[in-house]
Amino acid sequence: MEPATIEKWSTLKEVQEYLGVGRESILQWIAKRGMPAYKVGRLWKFKLSEVDEWIRSGGAADRGDDENNDA
């Protein structure tokens, strides 16, 4: 039996680079769209597998907040 692989925690900066988005976008997603993130003291920590699943489930999708969403 192989030992279980433990996924490392990622920082906000690492998630920014991984997703190619800015810090403010990530903070807005955490606050308003339920992006999986964990506050450890003053720092945000993430599991990339959870972030990937959140994206696949449509968490980061544009929700048509603007009026011209006729596409």
Secondary structure as GFF3:
##gff-version 3
##sequence-region A 1 71
A	DSSP	beta_strand	10	11	.	.	.	ID=ss1
A	DSSP	alpha_helix	12	19	.	.	.	ID=ss2
A	DSSP	alpha_helix	23	33	.	.	.	ID=ss3
A	DSSP	beta_strand	38	40	.	.	.	ID=ss4
A	DSSP	beta_strand	43	46	.	.	.	ID=ss5
A	DSSP	alpha_helix	48	56	.	.	.	ID=ss6
###
